[in-house]
Amino acid sequence: IDNFCNMAGMGRSNLPVAPQVTNAGVVPLLALGGPESAIDNFCNMAGMGRSNLQVAPQVINDGRVHARTTMRSQPCSTTSYAPKLWALPPSSGTAADQQALMSVVDTRSTESGSSRSSSPSSKDGSNSFLEKLASLDLAATGFRASDFSFTMASGSEDLSEWSLKTSTLGFAANRFLIPQLQASEKATIQGRISRPHHITLSEEELCNLGIARDASRFVFSYPIATAQDLQVSEKESRVADIAFLVFGGYMYFDSDMVLKDVRAVVPVEEGGLCFGAPQQWLPEWSTAAGVDRWCPVTLPSLRALGVRYFSWLLPDEVVDGSTLCRNGGFAYIFHEPTEIGVLQARLDVFFQIVTKEATRSSYESSSVPVGHYADLFDQLHGKYRQ
């Protein structure tokens, strides 16, 4: 019951009906219209399809839902995905640090007045966004292929945008989103996606992430654009469907470009997607990569640092003659994409996806000194204060 409530983004006390656990270890839920209806109601509150449940509720003959559920078979992984999806990472220090862990990346507090230690940090031990991008898990959403309609890019056969009728949203996502939309937006929402690319991860890595086996191509889906900034609470950001809309995620297709899987990006300390050391994003790359590709940053923690835009970098993408990321990555800029020669451009950075084993070595071989971006950030903010 607690797991279902957590997925629904609500406290157990907020349930419309109070389930009672009996000594026999079963939950009488007939008041909700029978056991099958009870399971469906819970799934609806969680904003997910019944097929996405990480545990399989068992309906027994006396019309009750057995509380001792068993894990579904997971041929690619022997560990449960649910704890990684819904549990917060352990505390890493201050309250500000814990709050930042709810974002896609770690950041340090710039308001607490605490200073960074002057002693050298380990190559991969910093939790500052400017020094390390947090690893990600890809959380299964409740979206179905039939929920989306896609449009092609002008003059191209590649998909460029998706649209979705808000009537198809799960309960939690609908409750979060609809009140924040203007009247003209409430029927349909739209999202922009990157150019499709073939999957570069190994079959084992795909299995560990839980991605559909027949997926062969993927896109990154950027946060949806709305007339006003969406306000998301910590509790709401734990719901995969909401995280996909607000923070973005990945969409996976088969060889015929039929949508097979939709995943939201969720930060964890030991996620399946890991990132290497920060690398300098050159000023001329912002326009060379294409001005239209940049998406406004939606994470409050990054906006507080002054990050303005971000972009998904395709695997093996060539920008101004340079191949940047073998398996893809993210670039972040602190200014308008068309601005050249501004002071903030010195902070522009990108992170490429690497294997867990290669994370440490990427820091050891990095040409960017440890603490470079954090020190530069402090220097620039000192100039602003002066």
C-alpha positions as CSV (number, residue, x, y, z in Angstrom):
1,I,0.0,0.0,0.0
2,D,2.8,2.4,0.9
3,N,4.6,1.7,-2.4
4,F,1.4,2.4,-4.4
5,C,0.8,5.6,-2.4
6,N,4.4,6.7,-3.1
7,M,4.0,6.0,-6.8
8,A,0.8,8.1,-6.7
9,G,2.7,11.0,-5.2
10,M,0.3,11.0,-2.2
11,G,0.4,10.1,1.5
12,R,-1.4,7.0,2.7
13,S,-3.7,9.3,4.7
14,N,-4.9,10.9,1.5
15,L,-6.4,7.7,0.1
16,P,-10.1,8.0,-0.7
17,V,-10.6,4.6,1.0
18,A,-8.5,3.4,3.9
19,P,-7.2,-0.2,3.1
20,Q,-7.0,-2.4,6.2
21,V,-4.4,-5.1,6.5
22,T,-5.7,-8.1,8.4
23,N,-3.8,-10.7,10.4
24,A,-3.9,-13.0,7.4
25,G,-1.8,-10.6,5.5
26,V,-4.5,-9.6,3.0
27,V,-6.0,-6.2,2.1
28,P,-9.8,-6.0,1.9
29,L,-10.5,-3.7,-1.0
30,L,-14.0,-4.6,-2.0
31,A,-15.1,-1.1,-1.0
32,L,-13.3,0.1,-4.1
33,G,-15.4,-2.1,-6.4
34,G,-13.6,-5.4,-6.2
35,P,-9.9,-6.4,-6.3
36,E,-9.4,-5.9,-10.0
37,S,-10.9,-2.4,-9.8
38,A,-8.8,-1.7,-6.7
39,I,-5.6,-2.5,-8.5
40,D,-6.6,-0.4,-11.5
41,N,-7.5,2.5,-9.2
42,F,-4.1,2.4,-7.6
43,C,-2.4,2.3,-11.0
44,N,-4.5,5.3,-12.1
45,M,-3.5,7.3,-9.0
46,A,0.1,6.4,-9.8
47,G,-0.2,7.8,-13.3
48,M,0.9,4.5,-14.8
49,G,-0.4,1.5,-16.7
50,R,-1.0,-1.7,-14.9
51,S,1.5,-3.4,-17.2
52,N,4.3,-1.2,-15.8
53,L,3.9,-2.4,-12.2
54,Q,7.1,-3.6,-10.7
55,V,5.2,-6.1,-8.5
56,A,2.4,-8.3,-9.6
57,P,-0.6,-8.1,-7.2
58,Q,-2.3,-11.4,-6.8
59,V,-6.1,-11.7,-6.6
60,I,-7.1,-14.7,-4.5
61,N,-10.4,-16.5,-4.4
62,D,-12.0,-14.7,-1.5
63,G,-12.0,-11.4,-3.4
64,R,-9.0,-9.8,-1.6
65,V,-5.7,-8.6,-2.9
66,H,-2.8,-10.4,-1.3
67,A,-0.5,-8.0,0.4
68,R,2.6,-10.3,0.0
69,T,3.2,-9.6,-3.6
70,T,6.0,-11.2,-5.5
71,M,8.4,-9.6,-7.9
72,R,7.8,-10.1,-11.6
73,S,10.4,-12.0,-13.6
74,Q,13.3,-9.7,-14.7
75,P,15.5,-11.7,-17.1
76,C,17.9,-8.9,-17.7
77,S,18.4,-7.9,-14.0
78,T,18.1,-9.6,-10.7
79,T,17.5,-6.3,-8.8
80,S,14.3,-4.4,-8.3
81,Y,14.0,-1.2,-10.3
82,A,11.3,0.3,-8.1
83,P,13.6,1.4,-5.2
84,K,15.9,3.3,-7.6
85,L,12.9,4.9,-9.3
86,W,11.1,6.2,-6.2
87,A,13.6,6.4,-3.4
88,L,15.6,9.6,-2.9
89,P,19.4,9.2,-3.0
90,P,20.9,9.3,0.5
91,S,21.8,12.6,2.1
92,S,25.1,14.0,0.9
93,G,25.4,17.0,3.3
94,T,23.4,20.1,3.7
95,A,19.7,20.5,3.2
96,A,20.5,22.5,0.0
97,D,22.5,19.5,-1.2
98,Q,19.5,17.2,-0.6
99,Q,17.2,19.5,-2.5
100,A,19.6,19.6,-5.4
101,L,19.6,15.8,-5.6
102,M,16.0,16.0,-6.8
103,S,17.3,17.7,-9.9
104,V,18.9,16.0,-12.9
105,V,22.3,17.2,-11.7
106,D,24.0,17.9,-8.4
107,T,24.8,21.5,-7.5
108,R,26.1,23.2,-4.5
109,S,24.4,25.9,-2.5
110,T,25.4,29.5,-3.4
111,E,23.3,31.0,-0.6
112,S,24.4,29.1,2.5
113,G,27.7,31.1,2.7
114,S,29.7,27.9,3.1
115,S,33.0,27.8,1.2
116,R,34.5,24.9,-0.7
117,S,37.5,23.3,0.9
118,S,40.8,24.5,-0.2
119,S,42.3,21.1,0.0
120,P,42.5,19.1,-3.3
121,S,39.5,17.0,-3.9
122,S,39.6,13.6,-5.5
123,K,39.3,13.4,-9.3
124,D,35.8,12.1,-9.2
125,G,34.6,13.1,-5.7
126,S,33.1,16.6,-6.3
127,N,29.3,16.9,-6.3
128,S,29.2,20.4,-7.8
129,F,27.3,20.6,-11.1
130,L,30.3,22.5,-12.6
131,E,32.6,19.6,-11.7
132,K,30.3,16.5,-12.0
133,L,27.0,15.6,-13.7
134,A,25.0,13.2,-11.6
135,S,24.3,9.8,-13.0
136,L,20.8,9.0,-14.3
137,D,18.4,6.1,-14.2
138,L,15.7,5.9,-16.9
139,A,12.3,5.6,-15.2
140,A,9.5,3.7,-16.9
141,T,6.6,5.9,-17.6
142,G,2.9,5.1,-18.1
143,F,2.8,6.5,-21.6
144,R,1.7,4.3,-24.5
145,A,2.7,4.5,-28.2
146,S,-0.9,5.4,-29.1
147,D,-0.7,8.5,-26.9
148,F,1.7,10.3,-29.2
149,S,1.4,11.9,-32.6
150,F,4.6,12.8,-34.4
151,T,5.5,15.4,-37.0
152,M,8.4,15.5,-39.4
153,A,11.0,18.2,-39.6
154,S,10.6,20.6,-42.5
155,G,12.4,19.2,-45.6
156,S,13.4,16.0,-43.7
157,E,12.0,12.5,-43.0
158,D,13.2,12.7,-39.4
159,L,10.7,13.1,-36.5
160,S,11.0,16.5,-34.8
161,E,8.1,17.0,-32.5
162,W,5.4,15.0,-30.7
163,S,1.9,16.0,-29.5
164,L,-0.2,14.4,-26.9
165,K,-3.8,14.9,-25.8
166,T,-4.0,15.8,-22.1
167,S,-7.0,13.5,-21.8
168,T,-4.5,10.6,-22.1
169,L,-2.4,11.7,-19.1
170,G,-2.5,9.6,-15.9
171,F,-4.1,10.9,-12.8
172,A,-1.0,12.3,-11.1
173,A,0.3,14.0,-14.3
174,N,-3.1,15.4,-15.1
175,R,-3.5,16.8,-11.6
176,F,-0.1,18.4,-11.8
177,L,-0.2,19.8,-15.3
178,I,-3.7,21.0,-16.1
179,P,-4.0,23.8,-13.5
180,Q,-0.8,25.3,-14.7
181,L,-1.8,25.5,-18.4
182,Q,-3.5,28.3,-20.1
183,A,-6.9,27.7,-21.7
184,S,-5.4,27.3,-25.2
185,E,-2.9,24.7,-24.0
186,K,-5.2,22.4,-22.0
187,A,-6.4,20.2,-24.9
188,T,-2.9,19.2,-26.3
189,I,0.7,19.5,-25.2
190,Q,3.7,19.4,-27.5
191,G,7.4,18.3,-27.0
192,R,10.4,18.8,-29.2
193,I,12.8,15.8,-29.8
194,S,16.3,15.4,-31.1
195,R,17.1,13.8,-34.4
196,P,16.7,10.0,-34.2
197,H,19.9,8.0,-33.8
198,H,20.7,4.3,-33.7
199,I,21.3,3.0,-30.2
200,T,25.0,2.8,-29.3
201,L,24.7,1.0,-25.9
202,S,25.4,-2.7,-25.7
203,E,22.6,-5.3,-25.2
204,E,23.7,-5.8,-21.6
205,E,23.5,-2.1,-20.9
206,L,20.1,-1.9,-22.5
207,C,19.0,-4.8,-20.3
208,N,20.3,-3.1,-17.2
209,L,18.4,0.0,-18.0
210,G,15.2,-2.0,-18.7
211,I,14.9,-0.8,-22.3
212,A,12.7,-2.8,-24.7
213,R,14.8,-5.5,-26.4
214,D,13.5,-4.6,-29.9
215,A,14.5,-0.9,-29.6
216,S,17.0,0.1,-32.2
217,R,16.7,3.9,-32.5
218,F,16.1,6.6,-29.9
219,V,15.6,10.4,-29.5
220,F,15.9,12.7,-26.5
221,S,12.6,14.5,-25.7
222,Y,13.1,18.0,-24.3
223,P,10.9,19.4,-21.5
224,I,7.6,20.6,-22.8
225,A,7.2,24.3,-23.6
226,T,4.4,26.1,-21.9
227,A,3.3,29.7,-21.7
228,Q,4.3,29.9,-18.0
229,D,7.1,28.1,-16.1
230,L,5.9,24.9,-14.6
231,Q,6.2,24.7,-10.8
232,V,7.0,21.2,-9.6
233,S,7.3,20.0,-6.0
234,E,9.8,17.5,-4.8
235,K,7.0,14.9,-4.4
236,E,5.7,15.6,-7.9
237,S,9.2,15.2,-9.4
238,R,9.2,11.6,-8.2
239,V,6.4,10.7,-10.6
240,A,8.0,9.4,-13.8
241,D,5.3,10.8,-16.1
242,I,5.7,14.3,-14.6
243,A,9.5,14.1,-14.7
244,F,9.3,13.2,-18.4
245,L,7.2,16.3,-19.2
246,V,9.2,18.7,-17.0
247,F,12.8,17.5,-17.2
248,G,12.8,15.4,-20.4
249,G,13.6,11.8,-21.2
250,Y,14.3,9.3,-24.0
251,M,11.9,7.7,-26.5
252,Y,12.9,4.4,-28.0
253,F,11.7,3.0,-31.4
254,D,12.1,-0.2,-33.4
255,S,13.7,-0.3,-36.9
256,D,10.3,0.8,-38.4
257,M,10.2,3.9,-36.1
258,V,7.4,2.4,-34.0
259,L,7.5,3.8,-30.5
260,K,8.4,1.0,-28.0
261,D,9.4,2.7,-24.8
262,V,9.2,6.1,-23.1
263,R,11.6,6.8,-20.2
264,A,12.0,9.8,-17.9
265,V,15.5,10.9,-16.6
266,V,15.8,10.5,-12.8
267,P,18.9,11.3,-10.8
268,V,20.5,8.6,-8.6
269,E,23.9,8.1,-7.1
270,E,24.5,4.9,-9.0
271,G,22.5,5.3,-12.1
272,G,22.7,3.3,-15.4
273,L,23.8,6.4,-17.3
274,C,27.1,7.9,-16.1
275,F,29.0,11.0,-17.3
276,G,32.6,11.7,-17.6
277,A,34.6,14.7,-16.5
278,P,33.5,18.2,-17.5
279,Q,34.8,19.5,-20.8
280,Q,35.0,23.0,-22.2
281,W,32.3,24.0,-24.6
282,L,33.9,26.4,-27.1
283,P,32.0,29.7,-27.8
284,E,31.8,29.1,-31.5
285,W,30.1,25.7,-31.0
286,S,26.9,27.3,-29.7
287,T,26.0,28.7,-33.1
288,A,27.8,26.0,-35.1
289,A,25.6,23.3,-33.5
290,G,22.5,25.2,-34.5
291,V,20.8,28.0,-32.6
292,D,17.3,26.4,-32.7
293,R,18.4,23.2,-30.9
294,W,19.0,24.9,-27.5
295,C,16.2,24.4,-24.9
296,P,15.7,26.7,-21.9
297,V,16.8,25.1,-18.6
298,T,13.9,24.1,-16.5
299,L,15.7,22.9,-13.3
300,P,15.6,25.6,-10.6
301,S,19.0,24.5,-9.2
302,L,20.7,25.2,-12.6
303,R,18.8,28.4,-13.2
304,A,20.0,29.6,-9.9
305,L,23.6,29.1,-11.0
306,G,22.9,31.1,-14.2
307,V,22.7,28.2,-16.7
308,R,20.3,29.4,-19.4
309,Y,20.1,26.6,-22.1
310,F,21.0,23.0,-22.6
311,S,21.1,20.6,-25.5
312,W,21.4,16.9,-26.1
313,L,24.5,15.9,-28.1
314,L,24.0,13.0,-30.5
315,P,26.4,10.1,-30.4
316,D,29.4,10.8,-32.6
317,E,28.0,14.2,-33.5
318,V,30.4,16.5,-35.3
319,V,30.3,20.2,-34.2
320,D,32.5,22.6,-36.1
321,G,34.8,19.8,-37.2
322,S,35.1,18.2,-33.7
323,T,33.5,14.8,-32.7
324,L,32.4,15.4,-29.1
325,C,30.7,12.3,-27.6
326,R,30.8,8.7,-28.6
327,N,27.5,7.8,-26.8
328,G,26.0,11.2,-26.6
329,G,26.0,13.8,-23.8
330,F,24.6,17.2,-22.6
331,A,25.9,20.7,-23.2
332,Y,25.1,23.6,-20.9
333,I,25.5,27.3,-21.7
334,F,25.2,30.4,-19.5
335,H,24.0,32.9,-22.1
336,E,21.9,33.3,-25.2
337,P,23.1,30.9,-28.0
338,T,23.6,33.9,-30.4
339,E,25.8,35.8,-27.9
340,I,29.5,35.6,-28.7
341,G,32.4,36.9,-26.6
342,V,30.4,37.3,-23.4
343,L,32.0,36.7,-20.0
344,Q,29.6,33.9,-19.1
345,A,30.7,31.8,-22.1
346,R,33.8,30.8,-20.1
347,L,31.6,28.6,-18.0
348,D,30.0,26.7,-20.9
349,V,30.5,23.0,-20.4
350,F,29.5,19.6,-21.7
351,F,29.5,16.1,-20.3
352,Q,29.6,12.9,-22.3
353,I,28.1,9.5,-21.4
354,V,30.7,7.0,-20.4
355,T,30.6,3.5,-18.8
356,K,30.7,3.2,-15.0
357,E,34.2,1.8,-15.3
358,A,35.4,4.7,-17.4
359,T,34.1,7.4,-15.1
360,R,37.2,7.6,-12.9
361,S,39.6,7.4,-15.8
362,S,37.8,10.3,-17.6
363,Y,38.7,12.5,-14.7
364,E,42.2,11.3,-14.5
365,S,42.8,12.0,-18.2
366,S,40.8,15.2,-18.3
367,S,42.6,18.3,-19.6
368,V,40.4,20.4,-17.4
369,P,42.1,20.8,-13.9
370,V,40.1,19.7,-10.9
371,G,38.1,22.6,-9.5
372,H,38.6,24.7,-12.6
373,Y,34.9,25.4,-13.2
374,A,34.1,25.9,-9.6
375,D,36.9,28.4,-9.2
376,L,36.0,30.2,-12.4
377,F,32.4,30.4,-11.2
378,D,33.5,32.0,-8.0
379,Q,35.7,34.5,-9.8
380,L,33.0,35.5,-12.2
381,H,30.5,36.0,-9.5
382,G,33.0,38.1,-7.6
383,K,33.3,40.3,-10.7
384,Y,29.5,40.7,-10.7
385,R,29.3,41.6,-7.1
386,Q,32.1,44.2,-7.6
